[in-house]
């Protein structure tokens, strides 16, 4: 088992619970395979219905079936969706996503602001009342937005409250807004990773940076990994690609870039249940073994 960096804002009487939650989602490693299921708000129905997408994908329960039967570290989705299905799937390690927004308003129309929908205390009360495996909380920040100060303030409060109650804190860190000319710029992504560290996040989800040719280059991740210090970085999975290409990306991001895992959504849940479960096994073998 890897040594866990226990943040100093976790009270002594909560250290064992934090270790338990952290170990559960990392499988006693420093790595995390996060199955992302927050797109029901973020992308509306575009990811769940359409050509080449199996009909079963449109039902939210498809996500929970994958999360309960697949080989993942944790399943991230909104608290409301957890409330609808968690009694039927109590064994999943949940990450409760506290903010979300739709993508109806175009990026160039208005700087993004994703306000908190639930407080950390709501997650803590929910966990205590129902005894579910809610291991942590997640929150998105749009660095570069004119509203970033609001999201930064809320993130700081959420992380502090989560840690005081033994929960793992994960930030989604995305450069975005009218003043951001290239949200995949390696310098900017490294800066966002550093901000996540300053806020005290245990993990930060970032977009893989692209080079001058518009291609993902795992070497560009090294700067962000250094900037994040002992806050572990995981890359977003992005749109669906071939299984072979996706696995290759994860290997290179971790081995060359130095990241600590993956947050995958569309590349998993846009498959049938059987295919999705099998694919999680292949991803888990890379992330955890």
C-alpha positions as CSV (number, residue, x, y, z in Angstrom):
1,X,0.0,0.0,0.0
2,X,1.3,3.4,-1.0
3,X,1.8,6.0,1.7
4,X,-1.1,8.5,1.8
5,X,-0.5,12.2,2.1
6,X,-3.0,13.1,4.7
7,X,-3.8,16.8,4.4
8,X,-3.3,18.8,7.6
9,X,-6.9,20.2,7.5
10,X,-8.2,16.7,8.3
11,X,-8.8,16.3,12.0
12,X,-7.1,13.5,13.8
13,X,-10.4,11.8,14.5
14,X,-11.2,11.8,10.8
15,X,-7.9,10.5,9.5
16,X,-8.9,6.9,9.5
17,X,-12.1,7.7,7.5
18,X,-10.1,9.7,5.0
19,X,-7.6,6.9,4.6
20,X,-10.5,4.4,4.1
21,X,-12.1,6.6,1.4
22,X,-8.9,7.4,-0.4
23,X,-7.8,3.7,-0.3
24,X,-11.2,2.6,-1.6
25,X,-11.1,4.7,-4.7
26,X,-7.4,4.3,-5.4
27,X,-7.3,0.6,-4.6
28,X,-4.4,1.2,-2.3
29,X,-2.4,3.0,-4.9
30,X,-1.8,6.7,-5.8
31,X,-3.9,6.3,-8.9
32,X,-7.6,6.9,-9.7
33,X,-9.9,5.5,-12.3
34,X,-12.9,7.8,-12.1
35,X,-16.0,6.8,-14.1
36,X,-17.6,10.2,-14.9
37,X,-21.4,10.3,-15.1
38,X,-22.1,14.0,-14.7
39,X,-22.8,14.6,-18.4
40,X,-26.6,14.2,-18.0
41,X,-26.5,17.9,-17.0
42,X,-23.2,19.0,-18.6
43,X,-24.0,17.7,-22.2
44,X,-27.8,17.2,-21.9
45,X,-28.8,14.2,-24.0
46,X,-26.2,14.5,-26.8
47,X,-24.0,11.8,-25.3
48,X,-26.8,9.4,-24.5
49,X,-29.0,9.2,-27.6
50,X,-28.3,9.1,-31.3
51,X,-26.6,7.2,-34.1
52,X,-24.3,4.4,-33.1
53,X,-25.3,4.7,-29.4
54,X,-27.1,1.6,-28.0
55,X,-30.7,2.4,-26.8
56,X,-29.9,1.3,-23.2
57,X,-27.4,4.2,-22.9
58,X,-30.3,6.7,-22.7
59,X,-31.5,5.3,-19.3
60,X,-29.5,6.8,-16.4
61,X,-29.5,3.4,-14.7
62,X,-27.1,2.3,-17.4
63,X,-24.4,4.3,-15.6
64,X,-25.1,2.7,-12.3
65,X,-25.1,-0.8,-13.8
66,X,-21.6,-0.1,-15.3
67,X,-20.4,1.4,-12.0
68,X,-21.6,-1.5,-9.9
69,X,-20.4,-4.3,-12.2
70,X,-17.3,-2.6,-13.8
71,X,-13.8,-2.4,-12.5
72,X,-13.6,1.3,-11.5
73,X,-12.3,3.3,-8.5
74,X,-15.3,5.6,-8.1
75,X,-18.3,6.9,-9.9
76,X,-18.9,10.6,-10.1
77,X,-22.3,12.1,-10.6
78,X,-24.7,14.6,-9.1
79,X,-26.2,13.9,-5.7
80,X,-29.8,13.9,-7.1
81,X,-29.0,11.0,-9.4
82,X,-27.2,9.2,-6.6
83,X,-30.4,9.7,-4.5
84,X,-32.5,8.1,-7.3
85,X,-30.5,5.0,-7.7
86,X,-28.1,4.4,-4.8
87,X,-30.4,2.3,-2.7
88,X,-30.4,-0.2,-5.6
89,X,-26.6,0.1,-6.0
90,X,-25.2,0.6,-2.5
91,X,-21.7,-1.0,-3.1
92,X,-20.5,1.7,-5.5
93,X,-17.8,4.2,-4.3
94,X,-19.5,7.5,-5.1
95,X,-18.0,11.0,-5.7
96,X,-20.9,13.5,-5.4
97,X,-20.6,16.3,-7.9
98,X,-21.7,19.5,-6.3
99,X,-22.0,21.8,-9.3
100,X,-23.0,21.4,-13.0
101,X,-24.3,23.5,-15.8
102,X,-25.6,22.8,-19.3
103,X,-23.8,23.6,-22.5
104,X,-26.7,25.4,-24.2
105,X,-25.1,28.8,-23.9
106,X,-22.1,28.8,-26.3
107,X,-18.6,29.4,-25.0
108,X,-18.3,32.7,-26.9
109,X,-21.6,34.1,-25.7
110,X,-20.9,34.4,-22.0
111,X,-18.1,33.5,-19.6
112,X,-19.0,30.3,-17.8
113,X,-20.2,30.2,-14.2
114,X,-21.1,26.8,-12.6
115,X,-22.7,27.5,-9.2
116,X,-22.9,25.1,-6.4
117,X,-26.1,23.0,-6.4
118,X,-25.4,21.3,-3.0
119,X,-23.2,22.0,-0.1
120,X,-20.7,19.6,1.3
121,X,-22.8,19.3,4.5
122,X,-25.7,17.9,2.4
123,X,-23.4,15.1,1.2
124,X,-22.2,14.4,4.7
125,X,-25.8,14.2,6.0
126,X,-26.8,12.0,3.1
127,X,-24.0,9.6,3.7
128,X,-24.7,9.4,7.4
129,X,-28.4,8.9,7.0
130,X,-28.1,6.2,4.3
131,X,-24.7,4.5,5.0
132,X,-23.6,4.8,1.4
133,X,-20.1,4.7,0.2
134,X,-19.8,8.4,-0.6
135,X,-16.0,8.7,-0.6
136,X,-15.7,12.2,-1.8
137,X,-17.0,15.3,-3.5
138,X,-16.3,17.0,-6.9
139,X,-16.5,20.5,-8.1
140,X,-15.7,22.3,-11.4
141,X,-13.8,25.6,-11.7
142,X,-13.5,27.5,-15.0
143,X,-10.1,29.2,-14.7
144,X,-10.1,32.4,-16.7
145,X,-13.8,33.1,-16.5
146,X,-14.7,36.5,-15.2
147,X,-16.6,34.6,-12.5
148,X,-13.7,32.4,-11.4
149,X,-13.5,34.2,-8.1
150,X,-16.9,32.9,-7.1
151,X,-16.0,29.3,-8.1
152,X,-12.6,29.6,-6.3
153,X,-14.2,30.7,-3.1
154,X,-16.8,27.9,-3.1
155,X,-14.2,25.3,-4.0
156,X,-12.0,26.4,-1.0
157,X,-15.0,26.1,1.3
158,X,-16.0,22.8,-0.1
159,X,-12.6,21.2,0.2
160,X,-12.2,22.4,3.8
161,X,-15.6,21.1,4.8
162,X,-15.0,17.8,3.0
163,X,-11.6,17.2,4.6
164,X,-13.0,18.1,8.1
165,X,-15.4,15.1,7.5
166,X,-12.9,12.6,6.0
167,X,-14.0,13.0,2.4
168,X,-11.7,13.1,-0.6
169,X,-11.9,16.3,-2.6
170,X,-11.6,16.4,-6.4
171,X,-11.6,19.5,-8.6
172,X,-12.4,19.6,-12.3
173,X,-10.0,22.4,-13.6
174,X,-10.9,23.8,-17.0
175,X,-9.5,27.1,-18.5
176,X,-12.5,28.7,-20.2
177,X,-13.8,32.2,-21.0
178,X,-13.5,35.0,-23.5
179,X,-10.0,35.8,-22.3
180,X,-8.9,32.2,-22.8
181,X,-7.7,31.8,-26.4
182,X,-6.5,28.2,-26.1
183,X,-8.0,26.1,-23.3
184,X,-5.6,23.2,-24.1
185,X,-2.5,25.3,-23.8
186,X,0.1,23.4,-21.6
187,X,1.2,26.5,-19.7
188,X,-2.4,27.3,-18.8
189,X,-3.3,23.8,-17.8
190,X,-0.2,23.7,-15.6
191,X,-1.4,26.9,-14.0
192,X,-4.8,25.4,-13.4
193,X,-3.2,22.3,-11.8
194,X,-1.2,24.6,-9.5
195,X,-4.5,26.4,-8.5
196,X,-6.0,23.0,-7.6
197,X,-3.0,22.4,-5.3
198,X,-3.4,25.8,-3.7
199,X,-7.0,25.1,-2.9
200,X,-6.0,21.8,-1.2
201,X,-7.5,19.3,-3.7
202,X,-6.5,15.6,-3.4
203,X,-7.1,15.1,-7.2
204,X,-7.6,17.4,-10.1
205,X,-9.1,16.5,-13.4
206,X,-7.6,18.3,-16.3
207,X,-7.8,18.3,-20.1
208,X,-4.8,16.8,-21.9
209,X,-2.8,19.7,-23.5
210,X,-2.3,19.7,-27.2
211,X,0.8,20.7,-29.1
212,X,1.3,23.2,-32.0
213,X,0.0,20.5,-34.4
214,X,-3.2,20.1,-32.5
215,X,-2.3,16.7,-31.2
216,X,-2.2,15.4,-27.6
217,X,1.4,15.2,-26.4
218,X,1.9,13.3,-23.1
219,X,5.2,15.1,-22.5
220,X,3.4,18.4,-22.1
221,X,1.7,16.9,-19.0
222,X,4.9,16.9,-17.1
223,X,4.8,20.6,-16.4
224,X,1.3,20.3,-14.9
225,X,2.2,17.3,-12.8
226,X,5.1,19.3,-11.3
227,X,3.0,22.3,-10.8
228,X,0.4,20.3,-8.9
229,X,2.9,18.9,-6.3
230,X,1.2,16.2,-4.3
231,X,-2.2,16.9,-5.7
232,X,-2.6,14.0,-8.1
233,X,-3.7,14.8,-11.7
234,X,-6.1,12.7,-13.8
235,X,-6.9,13.4,-17.4
236,X,-10.4,13.8,-18.9
237,X,-11.3,11.1,-21.4
238,X,-13.0,13.4,-23.9
239,X,-15.1,12.3,-26.9
240,X,-15.3,8.6,-27.8
241,X,-12.4,7.1,-29.7
242,X,-11.4,3.5,-30.5
243,X,-10.7,1.3,-27.5
244,X,-7.1,0.8,-28.6
245,X,-6.5,4.5,-29.0
246,X,-8.0,5.3,-25.6
247,X,-5.9,2.7,-23.8
248,X,-2.8,3.9,-25.5
249,X,-3.5,7.5,-24.4
250,X,-3.9,6.4,-20.8
251,X,-0.6,4.5,-20.8
252,X,1.3,7.4,-22.3
253,X,-0.3,10.0,-20.0
254,X,0.7,8.0,-17.0
255,X,4.1,6.6,-18.1
256,X,5.4,9.6,-20.0
257,X,3.3,12.5,-18.5
258,X,3.4,11.3,-14.9
259,X,-0.3,11.6,-14.3
260,X,-2.2,9.4,-11.8
261,X,-5.2,8.0,-13.7
262,X,-8.1,8.8,-15.9
263,X,-11.7,10.2,-15.7
264,X,-13.7,8.5,-18.4
265,X,-17.3,8.9,-19.3
266,X,-18.3,8.7,-23.0
267,X,-15.6,6.2,-23.9
268,X,-17.2,3.8,-21.4
269,X,-21.0,4.4,-21.2
270,X,-21.6,4.8,-24.9
271,X,-21.0,1.1,-25.2
272,X,-23.5,-1.7,-24.4
273,X,-23.4,-2.9,-20.8
274,X,-21.4,-6.0,-21.6
275,X,-18.8,-4.0,-23.7
276,X,-18.6,-1.2,-21.1
277,X,-17.9,-3.6,-18.2
278,X,-15.2,-5.4,-20.2
279,X,-13.6,-2.1,-21.2
280,X,-13.4,-1.0,-17.5
281,X,-11.4,-4.1,-16.8
282,X,-8.8,-3.1,-19.5
283,X,-8.7,0.5,-18.2
284,X,-8.4,-0.7,-14.6
285,X,-5.5,-2.9,-15.4
286,X,-3.5,0.1,-16.7
287,X,-4.5,2.5,-13.9
288,X,-4.1,0.2,-11.0
289,X,-1.6,-2.5,-12.1
